[in-house]
């Protein structure tokens, strides 16, 4: 399953890319979603690069009060153009899925066309076997990609 959304951001691609290529910015950009991040592998003094790993601590559904921990592995980092991160999400004992977020930054006039794509890959039958609240949380998040793209736009254009 995957979902994408694109928005125009009023800054050049290098400025938009720099915000997301620093996971320390994610809690401010993704208010209400990302609680905090921690780098596990890679130099924290530079933008994310291929092979870097960081953990995102994210708010879970309010009804069950359980937060998520996603160890993101940087799969691709093309400065000022594309950043792809992948994480294995646990869905209970012995069950997991792979989730990938691709952030793309394309010049558009004086600004950037920003595209955010979220993809989740489940083993056959796993989504149906997963606890209902987890399956619903993934499906809800797939549908929120425009809202997530708008978070970056508001963060940058609103001055942080």
Secondary structure per residue as TSV (DSSP state, phi and psi in degrees):
chain	resnum	aa	ss	phi	psi
A	1	X	-	360.0	143.0
A	2	X	E	-150.8	160.4
A	3	X	E	-150.4	141.3
A	4	X	E	-130.7	155.8
A	5	X	E	-148.8	144.8
A	6	X	E	-125.7	141.9
A	7	X	E	-140.6	154.7
A	8	X	E	-89.1	133.0
A	9	X	E	-119.3	132.5
A	10	X	S	-81.0	56.0
A	11	X	S	-156.1	160.9
A	12	X	-	-68.1	157.3
A	13	X	H	-53.7	-36.4
A	14	X	H	-64.2	-35.0
A	15	X	H	-71.7	-41.7
A	16	X	H	-66.8	-44.0
A	17	X	H	-59.6	-43.8
A	18	X	H	-58.4	-34.0
A	19	X	H	-65.2	-49.8
A	20	X	H	-79.9	-20.1
A	21	X	T	-78.7	2.7
A	22	X	S	-120.7	100.8
A	23	X	G	-61.0	-17.8
A	24	X	G	-63.3	-21.8
A	25	X	G	-80.5	-20.1
A	26	X	H	-56.4	-42.2
A	27	X	H	-62.2	-32.8
A	28	X	H	-78.0	-37.4
A	29	X	H	-71.1	-48.8
A	30	X	T	-97.6	48.0
A	31	X	T	-49.7	132.8
A	32	X	T	86.8	-11.8
A	33	X	T	-112.9	-64.1
A	34	X	E	-84.9	120.3
A	35	X	E	-83.9	-43.6
A	36	X	E	-166.3	167.2
A	37	X	E	-134.6	161.0
A	38	X	E	-147.0	126.9
A	39	X	E	-75.8	136.5
A	40	X	E	-108.9	-39.3
A	41	X	E	-141.2	136.9
A	42	X	S	115.7	160.5
A	43	X	-	-82.3	115.1
A	44	X	T	-67.5	-9.1
A	45	X	T	-87.4	2.0
A	46	X	S	-135.5	164.3
A	47	X	-	-61.1	157.8
A	48	X	-	-55.2	143.4
A	49	X	-	-134.9	162.3
A	50	X	T	-51.6	133.5
A	51	X	T	93.7	-16.0
A	52	X	-	-66.8	153.6
A	53	X	E	-134.7	135.9
A	54	X	E	-142.5	156.5
A	55	X	E	-106.4	131.1
A	56	X	E	-105.1	125.2
A	57	X	E	-98.5	114.2
A	58	X	E	-119.6	147.7
A	59	X	-	-69.3	132.7
A	60	X	-	-90.3	-178.7
A	61	X	-	-58.1	135.8
A	62	X	T	-59.9	-31.8
A	63	X	T	-68.6	-23.3
A	64	X	T	-112.4	-8.1
A	65	X	T	66.7	14.7
A	66	X	-	-103.7	125.6
A	67	X	-	-89.2	164.0
A	68	X	E	-108.3	153.4
A	69	X	E	-127.2	115.0
A	70	X	E	-115.8	112.6
A	71	X	E	-82.5	104.8
A	72	X	E	-88.4	130.2
A	73	X	E	-106.6	127.8
A	74	X	E	-77.4	115.7
A	75	X	E	-88.5	-36.4
A	76	X	E	-148.3	138.7
A	77	X	E	-141.7	100.9
A	78	X	E	-108.6	100.9
A	79	X	T	-47.3	132.9
A	80	X	T	68.0	7.5
A	81	X	T	-132.2	-46.5
A	82	X	E	-156.6	139.8
A	83	X	E	-138.8	126.1
A	84	X	E	-125.9	127.7
A	85	X	E	-123.9	147.4
A	86	X	E	-133.4	143.3
A	87	X	E	-141.4	147.3
A	88	X	E	-96.1	118.0
A	89	X	E	-101.6	128.0
A	90	X	E	-78.8	134.4
A	91	X	-	-117.7	22.0
A	92	X	S	122.0	171.6
A	93	X	T	-54.3	119.8
A	94	X	T	77.0	4.7
A	95	X	-	-124.5	135.7
A	96	X	E	-152.3	166.8
A	97	X	E	-134.9	164.6
A	98	X	E	-107.1	130.4
A	99	X	E	-120.9	140.1
A	100	X	E	-130.9	134.1
A	101	X	E	-119.3	127.8
A	102	X	E	-115.1	126.0
A	103	X	E	-109.1	124.1
A	104	X	E	-121.0	140.4
A	105	X	E	-129.0	110.8
A	106	X	E	-119.8	136.1
A	107	X	E	-58.6	138.2
A	108	X	E	-148.2	99.7
A	109	X	T	58.6	-133.5
A	110	X	T	-82.7	-0.4
A	111	X	E	-123.6	-148.3
A	112	X	E	-134.2	134.5
A	113	X	E	-90.8	111.8
A	114	X	E	-102.4	126.3
A	115	X	E	-122.0	129.8
A	116	X	E	-117.3	123.5
A	117	X	E	-122.1	125.9
A	118	X	E	-112.0	129.2
A	119	X	E	-129.4	138.8
A	120	X	E	-131.0	131.0
A	121	X	E	-114.2	120.1
A	122	X	E	-108.0	144.9
A	123	X	-	-65.0	153.1
A	124	X	T	-51.4	129.3
A	125	X	T	80.3	-8.4
A	126	X	H	-68.5	-41.7
A	127	X	H	-59.6	-40.9
A	128	X	H	-68.7	-30.2
A	129	X	H	-87.8	-16.2
A	130	X	S	-68.3	153.0
A	131	X	-	-54.3	138.9
A	132	X	H	-54.1	-40.9
A	133	X	H	-65.9	-33.4
A	134	X	H	-72.7	-43.2
A	135	X	H	-61.5	-42.2
A	136	X	H	-65.9	-37.7
A	137	X	H	-62.8	-42.7
A	138	X	H	-65.0	-44.7
A	139	X	H	-64.9	-38.7
A	140	X	H	-62.9	-44.3
A	141	X	H	-64.7	-37.4
A	142	X	H	-57.1	-40.9
A	143	X	T	-76.0	-6.9
A	144	X	T	-102.4	18.5
A	145	X	H	-66.7	-34.7
A	146	X	H	-65.1	-44.2
A	147	X	H	-61.3	-38.7
A	148	X	H	-69.2	-39.5
A	149	X	H	-64.2	-38.8
A	150	X	H	-66.5	-26.9
A	151	X	H	-61.4	-42.7
A	152	X	H	-66.0	-44.2
A	153	X	H	-57.0	-49.3
A	154	X	H	-64.8	-38.4
A	155	X	H	-62.5	-47.5
A	156	X	H	-72.4	-49.0
A	157	X	H	-74.3	-21.1
A	158	X	T	-92.0	2.3
A	159	X	T	78.9	25.7
A	160	X	-	95.9	360.0
